[in-house]
């Protein structure tokens, strides 16, 4: 895509001083004009989406390394697997433990997850 942009500017014989981010540089498949900002923001979004997907996959793998109780608490607290996120009080009631114990386990599990990301 970057080469296409450069080719467009060369064909228009514009210098870098004449180029504005809102200048039309191409058209999309529906015939709408595309500006440099459209192209740049689209590519950033793609990179962000790919990065998020990679980190999400890593997180799923790391969660599997937690103890069963830690995994259950993280899954309930953050609404993993399409579930609704639950409060510490709700999790404590389901596991028949105190809210403060849920808090300590959650904090420890999050620390382990952060540590695994830092090690990569």
Backbone bond lengths (Angstrom), bond angles and torsions (degrees), N, CA, C in turn:
res aa  C-N    CA-C-N  psi(-1)  N-CA   C-N-CA  omega(-1)  CA-C   N-CA-C  phi
1 X - - - 1.446 - - 1.526 110.51 -
2 X 1.347 117.71 -37.13 1.463 120.93 -179.29 1.526 110.55 -63.15
3 X 1.334 117.06 -39.21 1.462 119.94 178.62 1.520 111.20 -63.87
4 X 1.321 117.24 -38.40 1.456 120.69 178.64 1.526 110.69 -63.59
5 X 1.313 116.08 -38.74 1.464 120.24 179.22 1.521 109.75 -65.15
6 X 1.331 116.21 -47.04 1.463 119.81 179.14 1.525 111.35 -61.04
7 X 1.320 116.66 -42.35 1.466 120.66 179.04 1.523 110.41 -61.42
8 X 1.324 116.34 -40.36 1.457 120.09 179.51 1.529 110.10 -61.92
9 X 1.334 117.11 -46.26 1.463 120.37 -179.09 1.525 110.99 -64.23
10 X 1.333 117.08 -40.03 1.466 120.17 177.97 1.517 111.02 -63.68
11 X 1.324 116.05 -40.00 1.461 118.86 -179.11 1.523 111.54 -68.09
12 X 1.300 116.68 -28.34 1.466 120.89 178.57 1.522 111.97 -87.10
13 X 1.362 115.99 -5.10 1.465 123.53 -179.53 1.519 111.42 53.97
14 X 1.316 115.18 41.59 1.457 120.34 176.72 1.515 108.64 -97.78
15 X 1.296 116.10 146.11 1.462 119.69 173.55 1.526 108.04 -94.15
16 X 1.309 116.30 170.95 1.461 120.51 -179.23 1.519 110.83 -59.57
17 X 1.351 117.52 -29.08 1.457 120.31 -179.66 1.528 111.76 -72.02
18 X 1.316 117.28 -23.00 1.461 121.12 -177.22 1.527 113.03 -91.45
19 X 1.303 118.52 -5.48 1.453 122.02 -174.03 1.519 110.37 -92.01
20 X 1.313 115.14 131.23 1.461 120.64 177.31 1.518 108.74 -118.58
21 X 1.303 115.80 147.97 1.467 120.83 -175.91 1.527 111.45 -64.21
22 X 1.327 117.13 -22.71 1.468 120.10 -179.62 1.526 113.16 -95.22
23 X 1.350 118.15 2.83 1.466 121.37 177.34 1.526 110.20 -66.10
24 X 1.329 117.54 135.74 1.463 118.89 174.51 1.528 110.30 -68.07
25 X 1.339 115.74 134.00 1.469 119.10 -179.39 1.518 112.89 -121.21
26 X 1.325 116.98 -14.86 1.459 120.29 -177.21 1.525 107.85 -167.62
27 X 1.322 116.18 -178.66 1.464 120.79 173.25 1.520 108.38 -127.15
28 X 1.329 115.20 152.05 1.468 118.90 177.63 1.524 109.38 -86.43
29 X 1.328 116.90 -177.51 1.470 120.73 -175.73 1.519 113.13 -64.73
30 X 1.357 116.72 -18.65 1.465 120.38 178.35 1.526 112.50 -94.74
31 X 1.337 116.37 2.83 1.454 120.26 178.78 1.520 113.96 88.81
32 X 1.331 118.67 3.87 1.462 121.71 178.33 1.523 109.61 -78.83
33 X 1.325 115.91 144.03 1.462 119.51 179.40 1.520 111.14 -70.24
34 X 1.328 115.43 140.64 1.457 122.23 174.36 1.515 108.60 -109.85
35 X 1.308 116.06 135.32 1.455 120.70 176.25 1.522 109.15 -102.53
36 X 1.321 115.94 168.73 1.459 120.47 176.82 1.531 110.08 -58.62
37 X 1.318 117.36 -37.75 1.467 121.01 179.01 1.529 111.10 -62.95
38 X 1.322 117.93 -39.52 1.464 121.12 177.93 1.520 110.62 -59.84
39 X 1.316 116.05 -44.94 1.464 121.26 -177.48 1.522 110.52 -68.22
40 X 1.318 117.21 -46.09 1.461 121.19 -178.45 1.523 110.62 -64.41
41 X 1.316 118.14 -45.64 1.464 119.88 -178.28 1.516 110.82 -67.48
42 X 1.311 117.99 -33.59 1.460 121.30 178.71 1.520 110.32 -66.23
43 X 1.321 117.68 -44.53 1.458 120.57 -179.82 1.520 110.92 -65.70
44 X 1.348 117.48 -38.10 1.468 120.36 177.25 1.520 110.15 -62.16
45 X 1.310 116.67 -41.11 1.450 120.58 179.77 1.518 110.77 -63.54
46 X 1.302 117.14 -41.02 1.465 121.07 179.09 1.519 109.76 -62.29
47 X 1.328 116.86 -46.22 1.461 120.30 179.02 1.524 111.32 -62.30
48 X 1.330 116.51 -42.58 1.463 120.23 178.01 1.522 110.99 -63.25
49 X 1.339 116.91 -41.24 1.461 120.92 179.14 1.522 111.61 -63.42
50 X 1.325 116.68 -42.44 1.463 120.77 179.21 1.524 110.10 -65.25
51 X 1.334 116.46 -44.33 1.470 121.02 179.40 1.528 110.14 -61.20
52 X 1.324 117.08 -44.22 1.468 120.89 178.91 1.519 111.01 -62.39
53 X 1.320 117.54 -41.65 1.463 120.92 179.78 1.530 110.86 -63.67
54 X 1.326 116.81 -43.37 1.468 120.65 179.00 1.522 110.03 -62.53
55 X 1.330 116.97 -46.88 1.465 120.38 -179.28 1.527 111.14 -66.06
56 X 1.310 117.89 -35.50 1.468 121.06 177.51 1.521 111.17 -63.68
57 X 1.339 116.15 -42.94 1.465 120.19 177.83 1.526 111.03 -64.07
58 X 1.333 116.37 -40.79 1.460 119.98 177.29 1.523 110.37 -62.04
59 X 1.322 116.45 -44.39 1.459 121.00 -179.22 1.524 111.12 -61.30
60 X 1.320 116.77 -42.32 1.474 119.62 177.60 1.525 111.08 -58.01
61 X 1.319 115.85 -42.95 1.467 120.28 179.33 1.528 110.67 -66.09
62 X 1.319 117.23 -41.57 1.460 120.73 -179.14 1.530 111.44 -66.41
63 X 1.326 116.49 -37.64 1.470 120.03 179.98 1.526 110.37 -62.24
64 X 1.328 116.61 -33.73 1.469 120.11 178.12 1.523 111.87 -63.74
65 X 1.335 117.62 -22.96 1.461 121.59 179.45 1.533 113.34 -81.13
66 X 1.333 117.16 -10.76 1.463 120.31 179.24 1.525 109.93 -73.21
67 X 1.325 115.51 162.10 1.465 119.21 174.48 1.529 108.12 -66.47
68 X 1.324 118.27 159.30 1.470 120.02 179.99 1.536 112.96 -55.67
69 X 1.324 117.40 -39.86 1.475 120.28 -179.69 1.528 110.38 -68.89
70 X 1.331 117.59 -43.69 1.464 120.55 178.26 1.525 110.43 -61.81
71 X 1.317 115.81 -44.33 1.471 120.78 179.81 1.519 110.57 -60.50
72 X 1.323 117.15 -45.40 1.468 121.11 -179.37 1.523 110.93 -61.25
73 X 1.315 116.20 -42.93 1.469 119.75 -178.99 1.523 110.66 -65.96
74 X 1.323 117.98 -45.58 1.470 120.89 179.18 1.531 110.37 -62.37
75 X 1.321 116.89 -43.02 1.470 120.23 -179.91 1.526 111.20 -63.11
76 X 1.327 117.35 -42.25 1.471 119.68 -179.96 1.526 111.56 -72.30
77 X 1.321 117.18 -43.84 1.465 120.81 -176.54 1.529 112.48 -64.03
78 X 1.326 116.92 -37.51 1.461 120.17 -174.90 1.528 113.60 -105.83
79 X 1.328 116.82 7.41 1.456 120.43 174.33 1.507 113.84 62.71
80 X 1.326 116.77 43.85 1.456 119.80 179.04 1.527 110.79 -74.33
81 X 1.307 116.43 162.18 1.472 124.02 179.90 1.529 111.27 61.13
82 X 1.323 116.01 34.51 1.458 121.27 174.93 1.523 115.39 78.63
83 X 1.316 117.67 5.45 1.468 120.65 179.78 1.534 110.00 -83.85
84 X 1.301 115.36 165.39 1.457 122.11 177.10 1.528 109.23 -79.79
85 X 1.342 118.38 133.96 1.462 119.57 175.45 1.534 110.26 -59.92
86 X 1.319 115.96 140.59 1.458 120.68 -177.35 1.525 110.45 -116.05
87 X 1.326 115.19 154.22 1.458 120.30 177.81 1.529 109.03 -75.36
88 X 1.323 115.61 163.78 1.459 119.80 176.53 1.528 110.22 -60.01
89 X 1.309 116.56 -36.43 1.469 120.72 178.97 1.528 111.04 -62.98
90 X 1.333 117.55 -43.26 1.467 121.02 178.68 1.524 110.91 -64.03
91 X 1.342 116.26 -44.14 1.465 120.64 179.76 1.525 109.70 -63.00
92 X 1.325 116.61 -43.53 1.464 121.16 -179.92 1.528 110.52 -59.46
93 X 1.329 116.93 -42.20 1.462 120.86 178.96 1.517 112.40 -63.48
94 X 1.318 116.64 -41.28 1.470 120.22 -179.25 1.520 112.06 -69.70
95 X 1.337 116.83 -34.36 1.464 120.18 -178.30 1.530 112.55 -94.67
96 X 1.322 115.65 -3.07 1.470 121.53 179.31 1.534 111.87 58.24
97 X 1.349 114.41 44.80 1.460 121.45 175.38 1.525 107.73 -132.02
98 X 1.325 117.75 170.89 1.471 120.50 -178.76 1.526 110.70 -76.27
99 X 1.328 114.69 156.10 1.459 120.73 177.75 1.528 110.32 -62.40
100 X 1.315 117.54 -39.22 1.463 120.50 179.54 1.534 111.36 -65.05
101 X 1.335 117.08 -33.69 1.457 120.24 177.76 1.537 109.94 -69.15
102 X 1.336 116.28 -38.72 1.469 120.86 174.91 1.521 108.93 -59.14
103 X 1.337 116.57 -44.91 1.457 121.83 -179.72 1.527 111.34 -59.96
104 X 1.326 117.81 -44.85 1.474 121.33 -179.69 1.528 111.30 -65.17
105 X 1.334 116.57 -43.41 1.473 120.25 179.71 1.527 110.25 -65.10
106 X 1.328 116.28 -43.07 1.468 120.82 179.34 1.531 110.25 -61.35
107 X 1.323 116.60 -46.22 1.466 120.46 -179.90 1.525 111.03 -61.06
108 X 1.327 117.10 -43.09 1.467 121.05 179.35 1.536 110.65 -64.10
109 X 1.328 116.41 -44.36 1.467 120.66 -179.52 1.527 111.36 -63.87
110 X 1.330 117.28 -42.13 1.463 120.32 178.39 1.529 110.86 -64.31
111 X 1.327 116.27 -37.01 1.464 120.07 175.64 1.516 111.65 -62.30
112 X 1.330 116.68 -41.95 1.467 120.62 177.69 1.525 111.01 -62.98
113 X 1.328 116.40 -42.39 1.466 120.51 179.94 1.527 110.87 -64.21
114 X 1.344 116.38 -44.19 1.465 119.82 177.26 1.521 111.08 -60.15
115 X 1.327 115.54 -41.79 1.453 120.43 179.61 1.527 112.28 -61.94
116 X 1.313 116.33 -38.60 1.469 119.84 179.38 1.533 110.46 -67.61
117 X 1.330 117.75 -37.36 1.462 119.64 176.37 1.529 110.36 -67.44
118 X 1.313 117.01 -37.71 1.474 120.94 -179.54 1.526 111.07 -67.41
119 X 1.335 117.09 -31.46 1.461 120.91 -179.02 1.533 112.43 -72.04
120 X 1.330 117.09 -23.06 1.480 120.52 -177.85 1.480 112.83 -77.46
